[in-house]
Amino acid sequence: LDYGTITIYPGNYDDYMEASTMARERQSSANARAKDKIPELQAFVRRFSANKSKAKQATSRLKLIDKLKPEDVKPSSRQYPWIRF
């Protein structure tokens, strides 16, 4: 149970830890790419929104900017099991 959802991973605990770490890294890298791409798209929209031949492309890039909003990568809500003797 992580982030309030249940995700089933095949394999043992080591496979689960590796897969969940990779998923977190993918999310972080996707956010970084989106943060880099958004200023480029905004510059394109500013340059070409008034140009008749590029206006459709500019509106398309505006829609893409709305879709690229990066999500916050929250720390894991997992509680690690422990055994006390």
Beta strands, then each sheet from edge to edge (+ up, - down):
end
